[in-house]
Amino acid sequence: MSSSEALVLPERMAQYVDAGRLRDNFHNHPESQRDLSGGQQLAVQEIRACLEQLPLFHYTDSGDFPGRFMERGILPSSRLSGCRTNTYGLDRHFGLDQFVFSSLYLRNAYHYGAKMLSIDPQLKIIDTMLVTPHDLNDTVHTAKTDPNNLSKEDCRKIDAYFDSMMFGADWLDILARQALDLFVEKMRTSRDEVEEGVEMALLPLGFDLCYGEWKHYGAIDPGNIVDTYDCSRDILENPCADDDVISMAWLPHGLVLSKYRLLDNGAVMSTWHDVLSSHDVEGVDVKALRQFWKRIGELALS
């Protein structure tokens, strides 16, 4: 029996999903059912390997930062006392308060806190890491919905939420397929850029891609915290301040959120290509990245 088959989830969550159901949800996803050529399948595998190296980010407004996290790790809200959390009655009903939440990229992350913890990328593929496309609160109002008095519509939405849940390792396959589509579209619509080789070192995944809500069952150990960032002041001045932190972590793997980076001192718009042209960024081999995306293009068209 594999460790995923032995996965024991909170009781009320287990009424909706188990290891087998999580795998079924992946196979039932429209992306996983879409036929790909042999070359496209290889391209997806290579892009997935890049995505596997991207860190997850956990956001917090904790005053004791980063000290508490470096001592105790990142704790689920069920193990926190006297702290503001973003888990509510319906979350607790299903045991979601026993998970630590993170994301590859989170729109409006400053609502959760301006301090970021970068999490070991390898946690994305362990069997205690689950993903849904969206937060349960995006489906049902978790703070106002009484779990003991659910309407038929509430039940339908909750069913759909758990029908979308899968292992993080499987969600990477979904993201890789979507990233390949973005790359192919860029090849078709940006011929001038492709010919110049300007942007093909980096694929902008965009702000609208569904990166998923990642949830780790149980605490994340201090040893799995890779780095910490306090963007408090910057985020107040510019809601996208954390985007630079994320894109810098993505650069070595040929990915960024947007071709454009932050406004420099609120004045000059620059691109990540400008950054790589002007600075040596540790771990970024522009020539190798261009060769990588050239190979992806060849595979995608084969």
C-alpha positions as a Python dict, from the first residue, in 0.01 Angstrom:
ca = {
    (1, 'M'): (0, 0, 0),
    (2, 'S'): (141, 341, -97),
    (3, 'S'): (157, 628, 149),
    (4, 'S'): (-115, 808, -48),
    (5, 'E'): (-347, 510, -9),
    (6, 'A'): (-281, 524, 366),
    (7, 'L'): (-366, 896, 380),
    (8, 'V'): (-615, 958, 662),
    (9, 'L'): (-795, 1291, 625),
    (10, 'P'): (-1016, 1473, 878),
    (11, 'E'): (-1339, 1281, 935),
    (12, 'R'): (-1586, 1510, 760),
    (13, 'M'): (-1349, 1572, 469),
    (14, 'A'): (-1301, 1197, 431),
    (15, 'Q'): (-1673, 1168, 358),
    (16, 'Y'): (-1601, 1349, 31),
    (17, 'V'): (-1248, 1247, -68),
    (18, 'D'): (-986, 980, -10),
    (19, 'A'): (-668, 890, -199),
    (20, 'G'): (-860, 711, -475),
    (21, 'R'): (-1110, 992, -518),
    (22, 'L'): (-830, 1250, -531),
    (23, 'R'): (-669, 1059, -819),
    (24, 'D'): (-1007, 1023, -992),
    (25, 'N'): (-1057, 1398, -967),
    (26, 'F'): (-732, 1447, -1157),
    (27, 'H'): (-830, 1203, -1429),
    (28, 'N'): (-1173, 1368, -1457),
    (29, 'H'): (-1022, 1714, -1504),
    (30, 'P'): (-1075, 1840, -1863),
    (31, 'E'): (-703, 1915, -1902),
    (32, 'S'): (-597, 1560, -1819),
    (33, 'Q'): (-849, 1422, -2070),
    (34, 'R'): (-724, 1637, -2357),
    (35, 'D'): (-527, 1439, -2616),
    (36, 'L'): (-169, 1551, -2675),
    (37, 'S'): (82, 1445, -2938),
    (38, 'G'): (391, 1254, -2829),
    (39, 'G'): (598, 1570, -2859),
    (40, 'Q'): (350, 1772, -2658),
    (41, 'Q'): (353, 1510, -2384),
    (42, 'L'): (732, 1538, -2363),
    (43, 'A'): (703, 1918, -2354),
    (44, 'V'): (453, 1894, -2068),
    (45, 'Q'): (691, 1669, -1875),
    (46, 'E'): (976, 1918, -1914),
    (47, 'I'): (762, 2217, -1814),
    (48, 'R'): (631, 2021, -1518),
    (49, 'A'): (989, 1962, -1404),
    (50, 'C'): (1037, 2340, -1402),
    (51, 'L'): (714, 2397, -1209),
    (52, 'E'): (823, 2137, -956),
    (53, 'Q'): (1118, 2361, -866),
    (54, 'L'): (906, 2667, -785),
    (55, 'P'): (858, 2744, -415),
    (56, 'L'): (523, 2786, -248),
    (57, 'F'): (456, 3106, -53),
    (58, 'H'): (271, 3138, 276),
    (59, 'Y'): (147, 3483, 378),
    (60, 'T'): (109, 3611, 733),
    (61, 'D'): (62, 3929, 936),
    (62, 'S'): (226, 3780, 1246),
    (63, 'G'): (409, 4032, 1460),
    (64, 'D'): (671, 3776, 1563),
    (65, 'F'): (823, 3739, 1218),
    (66, 'P'): (1022, 3542, 1129),
    (67, 'G'): (1120, 3426, 1477),
    (68, 'R'): (813, 3217, 1563),
    (69, 'F'): (819, 3044, 1226),
    (70, 'M'): (1188, 2958, 1242),
    (71, 'E'): (1132, 2801, 1585),
    (72, 'R'): (796, 2625, 1541),
    (73, 'G'): (741, 2611, 1167),
    (74, 'I'): (417, 2711, 998),
    (75, 'L'): (127, 2585, 1207),
    (76, 'P'): (-231, 2523, 1090),
    (77, 'S'): (-490, 2747, 1253),
    (78, 'S'): (-615, 2457, 1468),
    (79, 'R'): (-285, 2481, 1658),
    (80, 'L'): (-283, 2858, 1696),
    (81, 'S'): (-433, 3047, 1986),
    (82, 'G'): (-490, 3419, 2017),
    (83, 'C'): (-406, 3476, 1650),
    (84, 'R'): (-618, 3608, 1367),
    (85, 'T'): (-674, 3338, 1107),
    (86, 'N'): (-858, 3307, 778),
    (87, 'T'): (-1036, 2982, 861),
    (88, 'Y'): (-1400, 3005, 963),
    (89, 'G'): (-1685, 2783, 1078),
    (90, 'L'): (-1734, 2589, 757),
    (91, 'D'): (-1357, 2544, 715),
    (92, 'R'): (-1334, 2402, 1066),
    (93, 'H'): (-1635, 2178, 1005),
    (94, 'F'): (-1447, 2000, 724),
    (95, 'G'): (-1113, 2000, 907),
    (96, 'L'): (-950, 2255, 678),
    (97, 'D'): (-819, 2431, 989),
    (98, 'Q'): (-576, 2139, 1018),
    (99, 'F'): (-401, 2244, 695),
    (100, 'V'): (-137, 2508, 621),
    (101, 'F'): (-230, 2711, 313),
    (102, 'S'): (8, 2844, 50),
    (103, 'S'): (24, 2931, -317),
    (104, 'L'): (259, 2961, -611),
    (105, 'Y'): (99, 3301, -667),
    (106, 'L'): (-196, 3452, -483),
    (107, 'R'): (-391, 3747, -616),
    (108, 'N'): (-455, 4011, -347),
    (109, 'A'): (-221, 3826, -113),
    (110, 'Y'): (-187, 4137, 102),
    (111, 'H'): (-530, 4056, 248),
    (112, 'Y'): (-359, 3765, 425),
    (113, 'G'): (-52, 3957, 534),
    (114, 'A'): (247, 4141, 394),
    (115, 'K'): (506, 3892, 519),
    (116, 'M'): (600, 3592, 308),
    (117, 'L'): (759, 3257, 379),
    (118, 'S'): (909, 3062, 91),
    (119, 'I'): (848, 2687, 128),
    (120, 'D'): (1062, 2399, 2),
    (121, 'P'): (944, 2319, -355),
    (122, 'Q'): (963, 1945, -289),
    (123, 'L'): (668, 1965, -51),
    (124, 'K'): (446, 2016, -355),
    (125, 'I'): (471, 1649, -451),
    (126, 'I'): (432, 1479, -113),
    (127, 'D'): (110, 1292, -39),
    (128, 'T'): (-1, 1529, 237),
    (129, 'M'): (-14, 1825, -5),
    (130, 'L'): (-355, 1876, -165),
    (131, 'V'): (-477, 2141, -408),
    (132, 'T'): (-807, 2290, -514),
    (133, 'P'): (-836, 2552, -787),
    (134, 'H'): (-999, 2794, -542),
    (135, 'D'): (-1059, 2862, -174),
    (136, 'L'): (-1373, 2708, -25),
    (137, 'N'): (-1475, 3065, 65),
    (138, 'D'): (-1485, 3146, -308),
    (139, 'T'): (-1752, 2877, -339),
    (140, 'V'): (-1951, 2908, -15),
    (141, 'H'): (-1930, 3191, 239),
    (142, 'T'): (-1741, 3002, 508),
    (143, 'A'): (-1789, 3265, 779),
    (144, 'K'): (-2167, 3295, 744),
    (145, 'T'): (-2273, 2946, 633),
    (146, 'D'): (-2400, 2718, 909),
    (147, 'P'): (-2259, 2368, 840),
    (148, 'N'): (-2562, 2221, 1018),
    (149, 'N'): (-2810, 2409, 801),
    (150, 'L'): (-2684, 2378, 444),
    (151, 'S'): (-2910, 2455, 152),
    (152, 'K'): (-2923, 2234, -157),
    (153, 'E'): (-2720, 2496, -340),
    (154, 'D'): (-2461, 2499, -60),
    (155, 'C'): (-2435, 2119, -82),
    (156, 'R'): (-2394, 2133, -460),
    (157, 'K'): (-2113, 2387, -431),
    (158, 'I'): (-1938, 2192, -156),
    (159, 'D'): (-1958, 1876, -368),
    (160, 'A'): (-1802, 2066, -658),
    (161, 'Y'): (-1525, 2196, -432),
    (162, 'F'): (-1422, 1849, -319),
    (163, 'D'): (-1465, 1715, -675),
    (164, 'S'): (-1192, 1961, -776),
    (165, 'M'): (-946, 1855, -503),
    (166, 'M'): (-640, 1651, -600),
    (167, 'F'): (-283, 1577, -499),
    (168, 'G'): (-32, 1855, -557),
    (169, 'A'): (175, 1630, -783),
    (170, 'D'): (-125, 1587, -1013),
    (171, 'W'): (-206, 1958, -1008),
    (172, 'L'): (144, 2023, -1145),
    (173, 'D'): (48, 1821, -1453),
    (174, 'I'): (-260, 2040, -1501),
    (175, 'L'): (-52, 2356, -1468),
    (176, 'A'): (213, 2222, -1708),
    (177, 'R'): (-49, 2158, -1977),
    (178, 'Q'): (-188, 2509, -1932),
    (179, 'A'): (161, 2658, -1941),
    (180, 'L'): (230, 2477, -2269),
    (181, 'D'): (-86, 2631, -2415),
    (182, 'L'): (33, 2977, -2305),
    (183, 'F'): (371, 2913, -2465),
    (184, 'V'): (220, 2797, -2795),
    (185, 'E'): (-10, 3100, -2800),
    (186, 'K'): (289, 3326, -2739),
    (187, 'M'): (471, 3161, -3029),
    (188, 'R'): (175, 3234, -3256),
    (189, 'T'): (111, 3593, -3150),
    (190, 'S'): (462, 3723, -3080),
    (191, 'R'): (658, 3630, -3389),
    (192, 'D'): (880, 3938, -3368),
    (193, 'E'): (979, 3863, -3010),
    (194, 'V'): (1044, 3498, -3094),
    (195, 'E'): (1268, 3591, -3388),
    (196, 'E'): (1465, 3833, -3170),
    (197, 'G'): (1491, 3579, -2890),
    (198, 'V'): (1415, 3860, -2645),
    (199, 'E'): (1144, 3703, -2434),
    (200, 'M'): (1188, 3337, -2512),
    (201, 'A'): (1427, 3295, -2224),
    (202, 'L'): (1128, 3357, -1997),
    (203, 'L'): (765, 3250, -2024),
    (204, 'P'): (525, 3490, -1849),
    (205, 'L'): (255, 3270, -1697),
    (206, 'G'): (35, 3570, -1621),
    (207, 'F'): (-177, 3679, -1328),
    (208, 'D'): (-495, 3508, -1447),
    (209, 'L'): (-368, 3149, -1457),
    (210, 'C'): (-532, 2943, -1183),
    (211, 'Y'): (-231, 2849, -969),
    (212, 'G'): (-447, 2673, -710),
    (213, 'E'): (-479, 2687, -335),
    (214, 'W'): (-220, 2449, -188),
    (215, 'K'): (-293, 2295, 150),
    (216, 'H'): (-52, 2086, 354),
    (217, 'Y'): (-211, 1851, 607),
    (218, 'G'): (-39, 1940, 932),
    (219, 'A'): (240, 2180, 1023),
    (220, 'I'): (530, 2266, 794),
    (221, 'D'): (860, 2212, 973),
    (222, 'P'): (1108, 2500, 1017),
    (223, 'G'): (1357, 2308, 803),
    (224, 'N'): (1118, 2337, 507),
    (225, 'I'): (1113, 2718, 523),
    (226, 'V'): (1358, 2830, 253),
    (227, 'D'): (1344, 3208, 303),
    (228, 'T'): (1142, 3490, 456),
    (229, 'Y'): (1040, 3831, 319),
    (230, 'D'): (882, 4130, 489),
    (231, 'C'): (710, 4336, 220),
    (232, 'S'): (499, 4540, 463),
    (233, 'R'): (597, 4889, 354),
    (234, 'D'): (626, 4808, -16),
    (235, 'I'): (288, 4638, -31),
    (236, 'L'): (120, 4945, 117),
    (237, 'E'): (282, 5155, -153),
    (238, 'N'): (229, 4908, -435),
    (239, 'P'): (-7, 4607, -407),
    (240, 'C'): (218, 4410, -644),
    (241, 'A'): (534, 4436, -432),
    (242, 'D'): (540, 4061, -367),
    (243, 'D'): (534, 3989, -742),
    (244, 'D'): (905, 4074, -772),
    (245, 'V'): (988, 3829, -493),
    (246, 'I'): (797, 3554, -673),
    (247, 'S'): (939, 3627, -1018),
    (248, 'M'): (1294, 3634, -881),
    (249, 'A'): (1235, 3282, -747),
    (250, 'W'): (1100, 3173, -1086),
    (251, 'L'): (1372, 3325, -1307),
    (252, 'P'): (1620, 3034, -1289),
    (253, 'H'): (1347, 2807, -1425),
    (254, 'G'): (1256, 3023, -1724),
    (255, 'L'): (931, 3155, -1578),
    (256, 'V'): (795, 3489, -1454),
    (257, 'L'): (453, 3623, -1362),
    (258, 'S'): (462, 3901, -1621),
    (259, 'K'): (713, 4019, -1879),
    (260, 'Y'): (710, 4348, -1688),
    (261, 'R'): (858, 4391, -1343),
    (262, 'L'): (764, 4651, -1083),
    (263, 'L'): (783, 5022, -1141),
    (264, 'D'): (1136, 5124, -1043),
    (265, 'N'): (1091, 5391, -776),
    (266, 'G'): (740, 5444, -908),
    (267, 'A'): (865, 5585, -1237),
    (268, 'V'): (1023, 5354, -1494),
    (269, 'M'): (858, 5042, -1630),
    (270, 'S'): (1110, 4772, -1715),
    (271, 'T'): (1094, 4412, -1829),
    (272, 'W'): (1258, 4105, -1683),
    (273, 'H'): (1459, 4088, -2004),
    (274, 'D'): (1603, 4429, -1912),
    (275, 'V'): (1693, 4293, -1569),
    (276, 'L'): (1876, 3993, -1715),
    (277, 'S'): (2049, 4213, -1973),
    (278, 'S'): (2176, 4452, -1705),
    (279, 'H'): (2251, 4220, -1414),
    (280, 'D'): (2396, 3879, -1348),
    (281, 'V'): (2125, 3700, -1151),
    (282, 'E'): (2249, 3405, -950),
    (283, 'G'): (2133, 3074, -1091),
    (284, 'V'): (2001, 3221, -1418),
    (285, 'D'): (2165, 3097, -1739),
    (286, 'V'): (1993, 3296, -2014),
    (287, 'K'): (2152, 3096, -2295),
    (288, 'A'): (2037, 2767, -2142),
    (289, 'L'): (1686, 2903, -2088),
    (290, 'R'): (1658, 3012, -2451),
    (291, 'Q'): (1771, 2667, -2561),
    (292, 'F'): (1514, 2513, -2327),
    (293, 'W'): (1220, 2709, -2468),
    (294, 'K'): (1343, 2650, -2822),
    (295, 'R'): (1330, 2277, -2750),
    (296, 'I'): (982, 2312, -2599),
    (297, 'G'): (870, 2487, -2916),
    (298, 'E'): (1007, 2206, -3132),
    (299, 'L'): (834, 1944, -2918),
    (300, 'A'): (506, 2135, -2913),
    (301, 'L'): (492, 2144, -3291),
    (302, 'S'): (601, 1782, -3345),
}
